[in-house]
Structures are given as C-alpha cells and as structure tokens.
Amino acid sequence: MRRNHIRFIVILGTFAIIGIFVIQIYWLQKAWNINEKEFTQTVFIALRNVAVKLSDYNQTELPDENPVSRLSSNYFVVNTNSVIDANILDYYLRTEFDKLNINTDYEYGIYDCHTDKMVYGNYVTAGGHDKQIKLSTTLPKYSEYVYYFGVNFPTKSNYITGDMSLWFIFSGILLVSVIFYAWAIFIILRQKRLSELQKDFINNMTHEFKTPISSINISADVILSPDIVQQPERLRNYGAIIKQENTRLNHQVEKVLQIARIERNGFGLKLEPVQLNEIIELVVNNCKTGNGASISIEKHLDPSIPEINADRLHLTNIIHNLMDNAIKYSPGSPHIIIHTHKSARSAIFSIADNGPGIPKEYQKKVFQKFYRIPTGNVHDVKGFGLGLYYVKNICEAHRWDISLENPPDKGAVFIIQIPASSWINK
C-alpha cells in the first residue's frame, strides 16, 4: 500500500471519528437536557400537589400564581400561605414523590418567620429512608414568601445520569471502537515502517553482496583461464582478491547473523576486567593498518581511567563500529578525535569525526535496527543499518549510556558514559 493511500485513510478515519464524537457529545447533551427538563417538570408537579394538599389540610387558599419557584438547578421553594406542620409535610412529600417516581435523595427545610431562619427538616434517601446527616450549608431563604418550605436534591446529577445509562453504554462502545481504530492504524503504520525497513535492508544487502560476488566471479574466470598457470604472480593476485572478497562477504553475513543470535538468545555478556584505553589503542592500530595513511586519528586518553567490568569482545566491537562509521562518513581524509576522561561518577569515552554530522531529527532514529538516514535512492556509504543498533544494545546490556551530539562546526560525536558501578577499582 502506498504512503499516500495510508495517509488518506488515516486522515479520513480521523475526521470520521471526530465527526462521530461531536455527534455523540451533541446527543448526550441533548439527552441530558431532556432528562433534566423532565425531572424539573415532575418536581414542579409533585411540589404543587403537596402545596394543594397542605392548603386543603390547613383550610387556606393558595396564591393565584404558581406556588413553586426554582431558585437553582436543584433547589425549589414552595409558598404555602399558612403555617406548616413538619410531620404532615414529610408525609405529603414522600407520598407525592413516590407517586411520580422521583427516586432520588432529597432534603427539605421549613422557614420559621419568628427566627427568620430555615429550620432543617429531614434528609430522605432514594429508598425513602431517613438519613442522619449534617448540612454543610443552611438551605437558602427566599424573601418573597412568608410561609414556605424548601426542597433540595443533592444527588440530582447522579439521578439523571442513571437514567442515561444506555447512552453511556453506547458511548463506551464508541470509545472502544475508537481505541481499536487507533490501535489498528498504529499496527498498519508500524507494519508499513517495518516493510520499508525490510525492503531497504534487502536492497542494501543485495548491493553489499553483489560487489564481492562479482569480484569473486571475475577472479574465478581469470583463474580458470588456461594461460594463467604461466603467470604465477597474476594467479596469486587474483587468489588474494578471492580471499579478500570472501572475507568481506563472510564479515557481512556474520554481522547479520550476530544480530539475529543476539535477539534470539540475548547477549550473554562475559564480564571481565578490561582496560578501556588498551582496547582503544588496539582498535585504532587495526583501523590504521586496514585503511593506510588516508586517515588521521587524534587521541587524548586519560591514564587515570580505571579498569572496567565489561565484555572484551563486545567492547572491542563497539569501538570498532564507531570508528568504522567515523571513517565511512568522513569525506576526503577522515580526521577522528578520540577522548577518554574520568569524572567523579563515570568514565567517558567519545569519538568525533569531521563528517557532515547527523541532523537533529534523525539523531534518535540512527540507533534503530536497519535505519539509515534518508539520502534519496543513492547510498554513497554502504551498510545494513545494524552497526549503531548493535552499539546501543550492547551499551544498554552493560548499563552504560550512549548519546549523540553535533558540534557547532561539523561532524558527529558519540559519547559513552560508563558509570562507577562498572569500575573495578573505584
């Protein structure tokens, strides 16, 4: 699947999900408003009926206007125009709320005009049982009435939410669908990335293998020539070419197989006392021998670096890989600077080159398996993208830190910090 197709699917799916969420939120808000309006209307009817019954009981007349007033979303006051008997009020409230199926907690208070206070009446739970509770605040007064009572519904929101359980179930299903969609998109993008890495790896591997195979094939054709026996010097040269290319080919295969073995069986570190400066000197000498006088290596090795507890083979491979990268990515005559120094908490090894450096957006990615910095369809520098992945994993296995910096002028600097916990003599 092409990148543009995947991008179109992701964008289209994202807009669809956002649209569904907006619609769902709209209908949730709509359902809430409808339920709240229905609850308010039901409470108005119940409280008016209570007021009528109290008026009949006291043999008084109600005012012409509606005796029920709503002071807030969950607080109502009822004008009775006469003295209120608390026991009778309690009975009428329970009866009317039960008749109209208002099954939620409520509390009520009666206004006492002699003390000018709301006298707390009772707190009734959804099951109709009294509940001992202390109010955090006094029920508000209403200056327009002389004889009235107030009813507060402290759990009104929970009551309305309970009536919307089906809506929340559908919202939960939608949320699960969105999570599944996001997970599916993540898997698709991940598989796409792995597919691209695999394709790039196969292309690089084919190119890496093709060169030594072609050289071996040409050399074999020359050796099979009948006249080559008469030219022993030429025969030795082509034999050396075959040996050299075979070693190169074997090295590439071994690098791939080594990563596969590490991922399958783990690193299996064989820790032993190792002199870091000694390993660096060894690798530097090998690199000079293999590359001739074309490279310049500047060393600043701190003699106070202690022995460290490390796997000698893997440490050698780490330094060799970093040296190899510095040489390959430095144009013209490579100039490499190696530093080691000791701080209070760690021994630090760094290697800097005079190459083009690594752009900031790629600095974290270069440690990923098979990753190579995009250069279009041309890779001037050969490789599989496994070197830095190997270095990163070996450092993590030793519990060392590796980082990458770009100097202000040019090049890249890889820094490995070996904590004091890895030192032999601290």
Secondary structure, 3 states (H helix, E strand, C coil): CCHHHHHHHHHHHHHHHHHHHHHHHHHHHHHHHHHHHHHHHHHHHHHHHHHHHHHHHHCCCCCCCCCEEEEECCEEEEECCCCCCHHHHHHHHHHHHHHCCCCCCEEEEEEECCCCEEEEEEEECCCCCECCCCCCCCCCCCCCCCCEEEEECCCHHHHHHHHCHHHHHHHHHHHHHHHHHHHHHHHHHHHHHHHHHHHHHHHHHHHHHHHHHHHHHHHHHHHCCHHHHHCHHHHHHHHHHHHHHHHHHHHHHHHHHHHHHHHHHCCCCCEEEECHHHHHHHHHHHHHHHHHHHCEEEEEECCCCCCEEEEHHHHHHHHHHHHHHHHHCCCCCCEEEEEEEECCCEEEEEEECCCCCCCHHHCCHHHCCCCCCCCCCCCCCCCCCCHHHHHHHHHHHHCCEEEEECCCCCCCEEEEEEEHHHECCC
